Amino acid sequence: MSLNIVKLCVGCDSVEDLEAWIAHRLTEKRLVGEREIHWHVTRMVPTRQDELRDGSLYWVIKGNIQCRQKLIGIEPFTDGEGISRCRILLEPEVVRTQWVPRKAFQGWRYFKPEDVPADLGAGDESIAQMPATLRAELAELGLL
């Protein structure tokens, strides 16, 4: 079983916001001739990179794990100021998951396979199609 990462999705109010941001960034990259790979930059490089193979990054949005993206690579680099950083390379597709409450934390955390929420399946499609505000209200009431 693969190890995963969980991280706060700062600046997004919904999964739709995240999807729109990813689409915007990929379009920008295409227009300037950069490689069309989606990544998230972090300060810390995962030390357990081999275990992350076939894992996912689970996003916490508004206090709940709501979705994930498949990890496709880790690229350590040094930025223009000489600070070590890491690109977490991700599939652009966002997969919605069951909602799981998660308190705020700094950076990212490893996320064991036995703790990850299930992906929303075909029978859960109506949940994914609900407006974000309705999903948030239902989650707050403990109904999602």
N, C-alpha and C positions, 0 to 999 in steps of 0.2 A: 504494500500500500504506500502511496505517495504522501509526502508531507505537503502541507499547504501554508499559505500566509494569509493573515487577516489584517486589514488596514482601514483606517477611517477615510472616507471619501469626502474630503473637505471641499466645500464650495458647491456641492450638489445637493439639491433638495429631493431628488427622485432618481430612479433608474433611468427615466427618460432624459433627465439632464445629463447624466453620465454618457448615455448613448449619443446624444447630440454633440457633446464635447469631443468625444472620440471621432465622430464623423467630421467635425470641423477641423481637428488637428490633422487627420489623414488627408483632407482636401488641401489644407495649407501645404503639407509636405509634397503632395503631388504637383501643385502649382509651382513650387520652387525647385523641383527636381530632386528632392531628398528621397531616401528610401521610405517606402510607405509601411513602416512598422510602428505599431503603437507601443509606447513604453511609459513607465512611471519612474521618475528619478527619486532615489532615497539616499540618505547619508550613509547608512550602514549596509555593508555587503553581507548577505547570508553566508554563514560558515558551513551550513549543511546543504550546499547546492546540489549535490548528487541526489539527496533525498527529495528534492523539490521537482525532479524530473517527473513529468506527467501530473504535476500538482496544479493548483489554481490559486489565484488571489481572490479572497472573499472580501467584498466591500461592505463596510458599515456605513449606512446612510441614515441620518436622522435617528441614531440610537438603535438601529436594527440591521443585522446582516440581511441584505436583500438580494444580492446577486454575486456572481463570480465571473472571472475571466481566466481562461487557461493560460498557464505559464509556458512560455516557449524558450526562455533563456534568461541568463543573468550576465550583464556586462559591467564589470567594475571599470571605472575610469577616473581620471583626475580632471577637475574642472579648471577654468581659466585662472582661478585664484589659488590653485595648488591644493584644493581640498579633495580628498578621496570621496567618490560618490559611486552609485550603482544604478544602472538602468535595469529595471525589471521588465523584460520583453513579454508582451501579452497578445493573445489573439484578440482581434477587435470585437469579436462577437461577445455580447454580454448575456449570460445565462441567469435567468431569474431563479431564486431559491425560496424555500420556506423562510419566513421571517423569524429571526432569533434575536432577542434583545441583547445588546452588548454595550457596556459602559465605555466612555471615552478613555483613550490611552494615547501615549506618544509613540510615534514611529509605527512599526509593524510588529507582529508577533507570529511565531510559528503556530500552526493550527492543525492539531492531530486529526487524522482521518475519522476517528470515532466521534469527534465533536462537530463535524461539518453538517450543516443542514442539507436536506434533500433538495434536489432540483425540482422545480415545479414541473409536473408531468402534463400529459395531454388532458387529463381530467381537471387539472388546475388552471387551465387556460383562462377561465373567466376571472380568476384572481389577477393574473398578469394584465388583463385588459381593463381592470378597474382604474378609474382616475387615481392619481397618486394621493390626492388629499383624502379620498375615501379609504384607500389602503392604510394610510397613516392613522386615521381615526379608528379603524377596526383593530389595528395593531395596538393602539393605545388602550383600547378596551379589552385586550387579550383575546380577541376573536380571530386573529390571523396568526 
